[in-house]
Amino acid sequence: MIKICLKRDKEGFIREFSIKGHAGYAEHGKDIVCAGVSAIAYTTLAALKEIAGICNYTEKKGSIECSIPKDISQDAKIKGKIILDTMAIGFKQIEREYKDYVLVFDKEV
């Protein structure tokens, strides 16, 4: 199962997110659930870097962790919020369709 944790501050801004595990929906290389989650994750990381100028992440086999610095400009925060909220919507849509393979949860930090 893929576990996606969205860590939000008191204002609802996603400060960190982590993605861990494998869906196990199909064999390696043919797993559409993993592919969908990966596509959203890597598009989000690219957009945070190219559009908002904020991207700090680490990647290991089977996991991605990303954190947003607290000291970013208001413009970067607005752009980042749109990107991260769109990411959350995408993950939650996959979770709705493949609830046995993906779990998305929010935490306040």
MMTF fields as JSON, N, C-alpha, C and O atoms, coordinates in Angstrom:
{
  "mmtfVersion": "1.0.0",
  "mmtfProducer": "UNKNOWN",
  "numBonds": 435,
  "numAtoms": 436,
  "numGroups": 109,
  "numChains": 1,
  "numModels": 1,
  "chainsPerModel": [1],
  "groupsPerChain": [109],
  "chainIdList": ["A"],
  "bondAtomList": [4, 2, 8, 6, 12, 10, 16, 14, 20, 18, 24, 22, 28, 26, 32, 30, 36, 34, 40, 38, 44, 42, 48, 46, 52, 50, 56, 54, 60, 58, 64, 62, 68, 66, 72, 70, 76, 74, 80, 78, 84, 82, 88, 86, 92, 90, 96, 94, 100, 98, 104, 102, 108, 106, 112, 110, 116, 114, 120, 118, 124, 122, 128, 126, 132, 130, 136, 134, 140, 138, 144, 142, 148, 146, 152, 150, 156, 154, 160, 158, 164, 162, 168, 166, 172, 170, 176, 174, 180, 178, 184, 182, 188, 186, 192, 190, 196, 194, 200, 198, 204, 202, 208, 206, 212, 210, 216, 214, 220, 218, 224, 222, 228, 226, 232, 230, 236, 234, 240, 238, 244, 242, 248, 246, 252, 250, 256, 254, 260, 258, 264, 262, 268, 266, 272, 270, 276, 274, 280, 278, 284, 282, 288, 286, 292, 290, 296, 294, 300, 298, 304, 302, 308, 306, 312, 310, 316, 314, 320, 318, 324, 322, 328, 326, 332, 330, 336, 334, 340, 338, 344, 342, 348, 346, 352, 350, 356, 354, 360, 358, 364, 362, 368, 366, 372, 370, 376, 374, 380, 378, 384, 382, 388, 386, 392, 390, 396, 394, 400, 398, 404, 402, 408, 406, 412, 410, 416, 414, 420, 418, 424, 422, 428, 426, 432, 430],
  "bondOrderList": [1, 1, 1, 1, 1, 1, 1, 1, 1, 1, 1, 1, 1, 1, 1, 1, 1, 1, 1, 1, 1, 1, 1, 1, 1, 1, 1, 1, 1, 1, 1, 1, 1, 1, 1, 1, 1, 1, 1, 1, 1, 1, 1, 1, 1, 1, 1, 1, 1, 1, 1, 1, 1, 1, 1, 1, 1, 1, 1, 1, 1, 1, 1, 1, 1, 1, 1, 1, 1, 1, 1, 1, 1, 1, 1, 1, 1, 1, 1, 1, 1, 1, 1, 1, 1, 1, 1, 1, 1, 1, 1, 1, 1, 1, 1, 1, 1, 1, 1, 1, 1, 1, 1, 1, 1, 1, 1, 1],
  "groupList": [{"groupName": "MET", "atomNameList": ["N", "CA", "C", "O"], "elementList": ["N", "C", "C", "O"], "formalChargeList": [0, 0, 0, 0], "bondAtomList": [1, 0, 2, 1, 3, 2], "bondOrderList": [1, 1, 2], "singleLetterCode": "M", "chemCompType": "L-PEPTIDE LINKING"}, {"groupName": "ILE", "atomNameList": ["N", "CA", "C", "O"], "elementList": ["N", "C", "C", "O"], "formalChargeList": [0, 0, 0, 0], "bondAtomList": [1, 0, 2, 1, 3, 2], "bondOrderList": [1, 1, 2], "singleLetterCode": "I", "chemCompType": "L-PEPTIDE LINKING"}, {"groupName": "LYS", "atomNameList": ["N", "CA", "C", "O"], "elementList": ["N", "C", "C", "O"], "formalChargeList": [0, 0, 0, 0], "bondAtomList": [1, 0, 2, 1, 3, 2], "bondOrderList": [1, 1, 2], "singleLetterCode": "K", "chemCompType": "L-PEPTIDE LINKING"}, {"groupName": "CYS", "atomNameList": ["N", "CA", "C", "O"], "elementList": ["N", "C", "C", "O"], "formalChargeList": [0, 0, 0, 0], "bondAtomList": [1, 0, 2, 1, 3, 2], "bondOrderList": [1, 1, 2], "singleLetterCode": "C", "chemCompType": "L-PEPTIDE LINKING"}, {"groupName": "LEU", "atomNameList": ["N", "CA", "C", "O"], "elementList": ["N", "C", "C", "O"], "formalChargeList": [0, 0, 0, 0], "bondAtomList": [1, 0, 2, 1, 3, 2], "bondOrderList": [1, 1, 2], "singleLetterCode": "L", "chemCompType": "L-PEPTIDE LINKING"}, {"groupName": "ARG", "atomNameList": ["N", "CA", "C", "O"], "elementList": ["N", "C", "C", "O"], "formalChargeList": [0, 0, 0, 0], "bondAtomList": [1, 0, 2, 1, 3, 2], "bondOrderList": [1, 1, 2], "singleLetterCode": "R", "chemCompType": "L-PEPTIDE LINKING"}, {"groupName": "ASP", "atomNameList": ["N", "CA", "C", "O"], "elementList": ["N", "C", "C", "O"], "formalChargeList": [0, 0, 0, 0], "bondAtomList": [1, 0, 2, 1, 3, 2], "bondOrderList": [1, 1, 2], "singleLetterCode": "D", "chemCompType": "L-PEPTIDE LINKING"}, {"groupName": "GLU", "atomNameList": ["N", "CA", "C", "O"], "elementList": ["N", "C", "C", "O"], "formalChargeList": [0, 0, 0, 0], "bondAtomList": [1, 0, 2, 1, 3, 2], "bondOrderList": [1, 1, 2], "singleLetterCode": "E", "chemCompType": "L-PEPTIDE LINKING"}, {"groupName": "GLY", "atomNameList": ["N", "CA", "C", "O"], "elementList": ["N", "C", "C", "O"], "formalChargeList": [0, 0, 0, 0], "bondAtomList": [1, 0, 2, 1, 3, 2], "bondOrderList": [1, 1, 2], "singleLetterCode": "G", "chemCompType": "PEPTIDE LINKING"}, {"groupName": "PHE", "atomNameList": ["N", "CA", "C", "O"], "elementList": ["N", "C", "C", "O"], "formalChargeList": [0, 0, 0, 0], "bondAtomList": [1, 0, 2, 1, 3, 2], "bondOrderList": [1, 1, 2], "singleLetterCode": "F", "chemCompType": "L-PEPTIDE LINKING"}, {"groupName": "SER", "atomNameList": ["N", "CA", "C", "O"], "elementList": ["N", "C", "C", "O"], "formalChargeList": [0, 0, 0, 0], "bondAtomList": [1, 0, 2, 1, 3, 2], "bondOrderList": [1, 1, 2], "singleLetterCode": "S", "chemCompType": "L-PEPTIDE LINKING"}, {"groupName": "HIS", "atomNameList": ["N", "CA", "C", "O"], "elementList": ["N", "C", "C", "O"], "formalChargeList": [0, 0, 0, 0], "bondAtomList": [1, 0, 2, 1, 3, 2], "bondOrderList": [1, 1, 2], "singleLetterCode": "H", "chemCompType": "L-PEPTIDE LINKING"}, {"groupName": "ALA", "atomNameList": ["N", "CA", "C", "O"], "elementList": ["N", "C", "C", "O"], "formalChargeList": [0, 0, 0, 0], "bondAtomList": [1, 0, 2, 1, 3, 2], "bondOrderList": [1, 1, 2], "singleLetterCode": "A", "chemCompType": "L-PEPTIDE LINKING"}, {"groupName": "TYR", "atomNameList": ["N", "CA", "C", "O"], "elementList": ["N", "C", "C", "O"], "formalChargeList": [0, 0, 0, 0], "bondAtomList": [1, 0, 2, 1, 3, 2], "bondOrderList": [1, 1, 2], "singleLetterCode": "Y", "chemCompType": "L-PEPTIDE LINKING"}, {"groupName": "VAL", "atomNameList": ["N", "CA", "C", "O"], "elementList": ["N", "C", "C", "O"], "formalChargeList": [0, 0, 0, 0], "bondAtomList": [1, 0, 2, 1, 3, 2], "bondOrderList": [1, 1, 2], "singleLetterCode": "V", "chemCompType": "L-PEPTIDE LINKING"}, {"groupName": "THR", "atomNameList": ["N", "CA", "C", "O"], "elementList": ["N", "C", "C", "O"], "formalChargeList": [0, 0, 0, 0], "bondAtomList": [1, 0, 2, 1, 3, 2], "bondOrderList": [1, 1, 2], "singleLetterCode": "T", "chemCompType": "L-PEPTIDE LINKING"}, {"groupName": "ASN", "atomNameList": ["N", "CA", "C", "O"], "elementList": ["N", "C", "C", "O"], "formalChargeList": [0, 0, 0, 0], "bondAtomList": [1, 0, 2, 1, 3, 2], "bondOrderList": [1, 1, 2], "singleLetterCode": "N", "chemCompType": "L-PEPTIDE LINKING"}, {"groupName": "PRO", "atomNameList": ["N", "CA", "C", "O"], "elementList": ["N", "C", "C", "O"], "formalChargeList": [0, 0, 0, 0], "bondAtomList": [1, 0, 2, 1, 3, 2], "bondOrderList": [1, 1, 2], "singleLetterCode": "P", "chemCompType": "L-PEPTIDE LINKING"}, {"groupName": "GLN", "atomNameList": ["N", "CA", "C", "O"], "elementList": ["N", "C", "C", "O"], "formalChargeList": [0, 0, 0, 0], "bondAtomList": [1, 0, 2, 1, 3, 2], "bondOrderList": [1, 1, 2], "singleLetterCode": "Q", "chemCompType": "L-PEPTIDE LINKING"}],
  "groupTypeList": [0, 1, 2, 1, 3, 4, 2, 5, 6, 2, 7, 8, 9, 1, 5, 7, 9, 10, 1, 2, 8, 11, 12, 8, 13, 12, 7, 11, 8, 2, 6, 1, 14, 3, 12, 8, 14, 10, 12, 1, 12, 13, 15, 15, 4, 12, 12, 4, 2, 7, 1, 12, 8, 1, 3, 16, 13, 15, 7, 2, 2, 8, 10, 1, 7, 3, 10, 1, 17, 2, 6, 1, 10, 18, 6, 12, 2, 1, 2, 8, 2, 1, 1, 4, 6, 15, 0, 12, 1, 8, 9, 2, 18, 1, 7, 5, 7, 13, 2, 6, 13, 14, 4, 14, 9, 6, 2, 7, 14],
  "groupIdList": [1, 2, 3, 4, 5, 6, 7, 8, 9, 10, 11, 12, 13, 14, 15, 16, 17, 18, 19, 20, 21, 22, 23, 24, 25, 26, 27, 28, 29, 30, 31, 32, 33, 34, 35, 36, 37, 38, 39, 40, 41, 42, 43, 44, 45, 46, 47, 48, 49, 50, 51, 52, 53, 54, 55, 56, 57, 58, 59, 60, 61, 62, 63, 64, 65, 66, 67, 68, 69, 70, 71, 72, 73, 74, 75, 76, 77, 78, 79, 80, 81, 82, 83, 84, 85, 86, 87, 88, 89, 90, 91, 92, 93, 94, 95, 96, 97, 98, 99, 100, 101, 102, 103, 104, 105, 106, 107, 108, 109],
  "secStructList": [7, 3, 3, 3, 3, 3, 3, 3, 7, 6, 6, 1, 7, 3, 3, 3, 3, 3, 3, 3, 1, 7, 7, 7, 1, 1, 1, 6, 6, 7, 7, 2, 2, 2, 2, 2, 2, 2, 2, 2, 2, 2, 2, 2, 2, 2, 2, 0, 0, 0, 0, 0, 1, 7, 7, 3, 3, 3, 3, 3, 6, 6, 3, 3, 3, 3, 3, 7, 7, 1, 1, 7, 7, 2, 2, 2, 2, 2, 2, 2, 2, 2, 2, 2, 2, 2, 2, 2, 2, 2, 2, 2, 2, 2, 2, 2, 2, 7, 6, 6, 6, 3, 3, 3, 3, 3, 3, 3, 7],
  "xCoordList": [0.841, 0.0, 0.885, 1.928, 0.45, 1.126, 0.474, -0.749, 1.296, 0.8, 1.317, 2.521, 0.372, 0.709, 0.29, -0.886, 1.255, 0.987, 1.159, 2.219, 0.112, 0.137, 0.163, -0.793, 1.247, 1.378, 1.074, 1.785, -0.012, -0.489, -0.264, -0.306, -0.023, 0.059, -1.356, -2.335, -1.461, -2.777, -3.628, -4.854, -2.98, -3.696, -4.108, -4.757, -3.739, -4.093, -3.072, -3.281, -1.96, -0.907, -0.119, 0.289, 0.092, 0.855, 2.337, 2.96, 2.886, 4.294, 5.219, 6.378, 4.695, 5.487, 4.563, 3.372, 5.133, 4.397, 5.38, 6.541, 4.881, 5.704, 4.869, 3.66, 5.544, 4.916, 5.792, 6.989, 5.188, 5.973, 5.245, 4.022, 6.005, 5.461, 5.178, 5.446, 4.634, 4.261, 2.812, 2.355, 2.1, 0.673, 0.436, -0.432, 1.187, 0.955, -0.288, -0.845, -0.721, -1.905, -1.603, -2.44, -0.392, 0.032, 1.538, 2.188, 2.084, 3.518, 4.312, 3.812, 5.553, 6.447, 6.494, 6.65, 6.358, 6.38, 5.02, 4.875, 4.007, 2.658, 1.616, 0.414, 2.078, 1.19, 0.686, 1.418, -0.563, -1.113, -1.317, -1.297, -1.51, -1.683, -0.358, -0.325, 0.718, 2.046, 2.382, 2.918, 2.066, 2.354, 1.592, 2.148, 0.332, -0.471, 0.067, 0.195, 0.383, 0.935, 2.283, 2.553, 3.121, 4.435, 4.306, 5.037, 3.384, 3.197, 2.791, 3.317, 1.861, 1.441, 2.606, 2.846, 3.325, 4.43, 5.522, 5.945, 5.98, 7.074, 6.646, 7.454, 5.402, 4.899, 4.844, 5.186, 4.418, 4.376, 5.77, 5.965, 6.737, 8.106, 8.654, 9.298, 8.403, 8.875, 8.192, 8.844, 6.887, 6.148, 6.603, 6.755, 6.822, 7.316, 8.647, 8.883, 9.506, 10.816, 10.711, 11.251, 10.018, 10.008, 9.052, 9.335, 7.937, 6.939, 7.074, 7.053, 7.213, 7.246, 8.667, 8.873, 9.644, 11.022, 11.294, 12.238, 10.468, 10.621, 10.546, 9.477, 11.647, 11.597, 12.761, 13.922, 12.446, 13.442, 12.934, 12.022, 13.515, 13.001, 14.128, 15.239, 13.798, 14.704, 13.943, 12.738, 14.679, 14.067, 14.922, 16.142, 14.253, 14.893, 14.025, 12.909, 14.519, 13.726, 12.419, 12.424, 11.317, 10.007, 9.505, 8.482, 10.203, 9.701, 10.196, 11.271, 9.367, 9.705, 9.251, 8.157, 10.097, 9.724, 10.056, 11.135, 9.12, 9.3, 8.881, 7.872, 9.664, 9.299, 9.417, 10.269, 8.543, 8.521, 9.096, 8.624, 10.105, 10.679, 9.631, 8.701, 9.791, 8.844, 9.084, 8.151, 10.31, 10.664, 10.638, 11.653, 9.47, 9.334, 8.504, 7.759, 8.637, 7.882, 6.388, 5.984, 5.591, 4.141, 3.772, 2.876, 4.469, 4.215, 4.505, 3.713, 5.632, 5.98, 4.976, 4.637, 4.498, 3.524, 2.204, 1.599, 1.758, 0.5, 0.631, -0.243, 1.722, 1.942, 2.08, 1.506, 2.847, 3.037, 1.737, 1.508, 0.881, -0.407, -1.261, -1.857, -1.323, -2.114, -1.56, -2.316, -0.254, 0.38, 0.129, -0.268, 0.359, 0.221, -1.231, -1.509, -2.16, -3.579, -4.04, -4.836, -3.538, -3.86, -3.306, -3.97, -2.088, -1.495, -2.382, -2.659, -2.827, -3.663, -4.96, -5.404, -5.563, -6.793, -6.513, -7.288, -5.416, -5.058, -4.851, -5.34, -4.121, -3.899, -5.211, -5.426, -6.083, -7.361, -8.281, -9.07, -8.183, -8.958, -8.472, -9.281, -7.168, -6.634, -7.052, -7.428, -6.987, -7.394, -8.853, -9.181, -9.731, -11.156, -11.35, -12.17, -10.611, -10.76, -10.019, -10.421, -8.939, -8.078, -7.794, -6.639, -8.859, -8.718, -7.976, -7.469, -7.904, -7.147, -5.644, -4.855, -5.255, -3.863, -3.215, -1.99, -4.043, -3.531, -4.271, -5.496, -3.512, -4.084, -3.5, -2.281, -4.374, -3.954, -4.459, -5.639, -3.572, -4.029, -3.361, -2.217, -4.12, -3.659, -3.267, -3.908, -2.209, -1.773, -1.52, -1.039, -1.842, -1.506, -0.142, 0.144, 0.694, 2.038, 2.199, 3.261],
  "yCoordList": [-1.182, 0.0, 1.244, 1.282, 2.255, 3.549, 4.399, 4.534, 4.975, 5.866, 7.265, 7.492, 8.204, 9.588, 10.44, 10.479, 11.118, 11.975, 13.431, 13.826, 14.221, 15.65, 16.382, 16.302, 17.089, 17.807, 19.281, 19.976, 19.736, 21.105, 21.948, 21.448, 23.247, 24.149, 24.575, 24.123, 25.435, 25.846, 26.56, 26.591, 27.13, 27.828, 26.884, 27.309, 25.616, 24.641, 24.499, 23.733, 25.236, 25.163, 23.865, 23.542, 23.133, 21.887, 22.239, 22.711, 22.006, 22.308, 21.163, 21.38, 19.94, 18.756, 17.693, 17.647, 16.847, 15.648, 14.503, 14.696, 13.31, 12.115, 11.046, 10.935, 10.277, 9.177, 7.959, 7.975, 6.902, 5.716, 4.456, 4.364, 3.496, 2.186, 1.967, 2.82, 0.809, 0.412, -0.048, -0.638, 0.22, -0.112, -1.616, -2.107, -2.339, -3.773, -4.105, -5.196, -3.163, -3.374, -4.345, -5.167, -4.235, -5.098, -5.306, -4.716, -6.143, -6.41, -5.149, -4.225, -5.139, -4.004, -3.63, -4.492, -2.34, -1.858, -1.815, -1.243, -2.419, -2.434, -1.934, -2.098, -1.33, -0.906, 0.517, 1.487, 0.632, 1.949, 2.825, 4.051, 2.225, 3.014, 3.682, 4.882, 2.923, 3.502, 4.568, 5.626, 4.28, 5.233, 6.538, 7.617, 6.449, 7.648, 8.487, 9.705, 7.836, 8.548, 9.163, 10.31, 8.419, 8.935, 10.137, 11.116, 10.071, 11.184, 12.454, 13.533, 12.326, 13.497, 14.019, 15.225, 13.123, 13.531, 14.261, 15.344, 13.685, 14.3, 15.586, 16.502, 15.665, 16.913, 17.995, 19.147, 17.631, 18.585, 19.1, 20.306, 18.206, 18.627, 19.562, 20.563, 19.241, 20.092, 21.455, 22.479, 21.476, 22.741, 23.592, 24.806, 22.975, 23.736, 24.401, 25.545, 23.694, 24.245, 25.31, 26.406, 24.991, 25.872, 27.055, 28.124, 26.891, 27.959, 28.75, 29.981, 28.043, 28.712, 28.942, 29.744, 28.249, 28.412, 27.824, 28.23, 26.869, 26.254, 24.739, 24.185, 24.093, 22.636, 22.055, 22.246, 21.358, 20.688, 19.277, 19.07, 18.309, 16.953, 15.931, 16.178, 14.783, 13.641, 12.457, 12.304, 11.641, 10.471, 9.25, 9.261, 8.208, 6.917, 5.877, 6.177, 4.68, 3.623, 3.45, 3.111, 3.683, 3.502, 4.669, 4.542, 5.831, 6.973, 8.306, 8.411, 9.316, 10.705, 11.533, 11.33, 12.464, 13.395, 14.798, 15.043, 15.719, 17.1, 18.033, 17.803, 19.089, 20.093, 21.481, 21.735, 22.357, 23.734, 24.629, 24.583, 25.443, 26.33, 27.3, 27.684, 27.69, 28.634, 30.06, 30.862, 30.376, 31.755, 31.984, 32.335, 31.78, 32.008, 33.267, 33.698, 33.842, 35.054, 34.745, 33.594, 35.784, 35.619, 35.083, 34.25, 35.566, 35.098, 33.602, 32.859, 33.167, 31.742, 30.917, 29.804, 31.453, 30.721, 30.557, 29.485, 31.607, 31.534, 30.499, 29.649, 30.576, 29.608, 28.189, 27.242, 28.062, 26.753, 26.156, 24.955, 26.988, 26.501, 25.932, 24.865, 26.625, 26.138, 24.794, 23.854, 24.721, 23.482, 22.336, 21.245, 22.585, 21.53, 21.11, 19.928, 22.066, 21.705, 20.872, 19.945, 21.204, 20.419, 19.001, 18.031, 18.889, 17.577, 16.765, 15.593, 17.391, 16.693, 16.196, 15.084, 17.009, 16.597, 15.363, 14.407, 15.383, 14.243, 12.97, 11.906, 13.077, 11.896, 11.365, 10.154, 12.269, 11.84, 11.205, 10.318, 11.654, 11.007, 9.574, 8.663, 9.38, 8.021, 7.168, 6.007, 7.735, 6.992, 6.546, 5.419, 7.425, 7.064, 5.864, 4.991, 5.818, 4.74, 3.457, 2.36, 3.605, 2.459, 2.43, 2.377, 2.465, 2.594, 1.434, 1.583, 0.304, -0.824, -0.703, -1.501, 0.291, 0.418, 1.748, 1.867, 2.76, 4.096, 4.636, 4.547, 5.196, 5.848, 7.252, 7.42, 8.265, 9.66, 10.16, 10.015, 10.745, 11.315, 12.657, 12.894, 13.532, 14.869, 14.897, 14.269, 15.631, 15.858, 17.343, 18.005, 17.868, 19.263, 19.307, 18.528, 20.229, 20.374, 21.73, 22.033],
  "zCoordList": [0.0, 0.0, 0.0, 0.653, -0.742, -0.744, 0.337, 0.375, 1.22, 2.268, 1.984, 1.864, 1.88, 1.574, 2.763, 3.127, 3.361, 4.514, 4.098, 3.612, 4.29, 3.998, 5.338, 6.109, 5.615, 6.888, 6.649, 5.924, 7.287, 7.089, 8.339, 9.463, 8.114, 9.255, 9.657, 9.062, 10.653, 11.171, 10.122, 10.23, 9.114, 8.039, 6.911, 5.955, 7.012, 5.986, 4.873, 3.932, 4.971, 3.957, 4.146, 5.261, 3.074, 3.152, 3.282, 2.331, 4.461, 4.745, 4.357, 4.005, 4.424, 4.093, 3.523, 3.832, 2.69, 2.303, 2.133, 1.774, 2.403, 2.212, 1.521, 1.729, 0.705, -0.031, 0.214, -0.074, 0.749, 1.085, 0.665, 0.765, 0.197, -0.108, -1.582, -2.428, -1.855, -3.212, -3.194, -2.215, -4.262, -4.307, -4.307, -3.585, -5.096, -5.211, -6.018, -5.895, -6.844, -7.684, -8.822, -9.196, -9.364, -10.479, -10.361, -9.497, -11.229, -11.181, -11.51, -12.152, -11.056, -11.267, -12.752, -13.617, -13.026, -14.403, -15.066, -16.147, -14.429, -15.001, -14.003, -14.217, -12.922, -11.842, -12.105, -11.908, -12.55, -12.888, -11.657, -11.766, -10.504, -9.284, -8.918, -8.644, -8.911, -8.655, -9.7, -9.371, -10.945, -12.02, -11.82, -12.023, -11.427, -11.193, -10.051, -10.174, -8.938, -7.782, -8.141, -7.788, -8.832, -9.237, -10.162, -10.014, -11.112, -12.049, -11.309, -11.584, -10.375, -9.596, -8.759, -8.713, -8.102, -7.229, -8.005, -7.602, -9.109, -9.853, -10.559, -10.709, -10.988, -11.568, -10.5, -10.764, -9.297, -8.183, -7.859, -7.714, -7.745, -7.434, -8.509, -8.192, -9.773, -10.871, -10.838, -11.04, -10.585, -10.533, -9.35, -9.487, -8.199, -7.047, -7.369, -6.983, -8.069, -8.419, -9.507, -9.36, -10.598, -11.767, -11.645, -12.185, -10.953, -10.865, -9.572, -9.588, -8.445, -7.147, -6.633, -5.722, -7.208, -6.763, -5.386, -4.709, -4.972, -3.642, -3.772, -4.029, -3.601, -3.66, -2.884, -3.246, -1.832, -1.018, -0.78, 0.021, -1.468, -1.313, -1.294, -1.764, -0.735, -0.756, -1.321, -1.124, -2.019, -2.65, -2.347, -2.513, -1.904, -1.683, -2.361, -2.784, -2.467, -3.094, -2.323, -1.139, -2.998, -2.384, -1.566, -0.892, -1.6, -0.83, -1.375, -1.966, -1.151, -1.467, -0.273, 0.253, 0.152, 1.208, 0.735, 0.196, 0.941, 0.499, 1.627, 2.294, 1.834, 2.83, 2.206, 1.355, 2.654, 2.16, 3.251, 4.387, 2.938, 3.954, 4.498, 3.789, 5.755, 6.367, 5.889, 5.832, 5.551, 5.194, 3.678, 3.078, 3.072, 1.629, 1.403, 2.284, 0.236, -0.087, -0.182, -0.351, -0.072, -0.188, -1.572, -1.702, -2.602, -3.965, -4.093, -4.674, -3.552, -3.6, -2.813, -3.215, -1.694, -0.878, -1.623, -1.587, -2.294, -3.06, -4.177, -4.35, -4.929, -6.015, -5.464, -6.0, -4.392, -3.775, -3.277, -3.42, -2.692, -2.177, -3.301, -3.149, -4.409, -5.545, -6.041, -6.287, -6.179, -6.655, -5.68, -6.089, -4.394, -3.383, -3.178, -2.977, -3.227, -3.099, -4.295, -4.142, -5.482, -6.675, -6.539, -6.903, -6.013, -5.754, -4.816, -5.074, -3.727, -2.741, -3.371, -3.085, -4.221, -4.914, -5.774, -5.761, -6.514, -7.363, -6.565, -6.944, -5.453, -4.614, -4.046, -3.994, -3.622, -3.03, -4.071, -3.745, -5.318, -6.381, -6.611, -6.785, -6.61, -6.76, -5.568, -5.734, -4.375, -3.177, -3.267, -2.895, -3.759, -3.895, -4.816, -4.535, -5.897, -6.875, -6.482, -6.867, -5.717, -5.383, -3.879, -3.458, -3.078, -1.621, -0.966, 0.146, -1.617, -1.065, -1.327, -0.82, -2.115, -2.527, -2.154, -2.165, -1.821, -1.504, -0.286, -0.2, 0.654, 1.827, 1.906, 1.95, 1.926, 2.054, 3.4, 3.72, 4.18, 5.444, 5.698, 5.312, 6.365, 6.717, 8.186, 9.029, 8.473, 9.849, 10.021, 9.102, 11.192, 11.473, 12.141, 13.05, 11.68, 12.266, 12.913, 13.457]
}
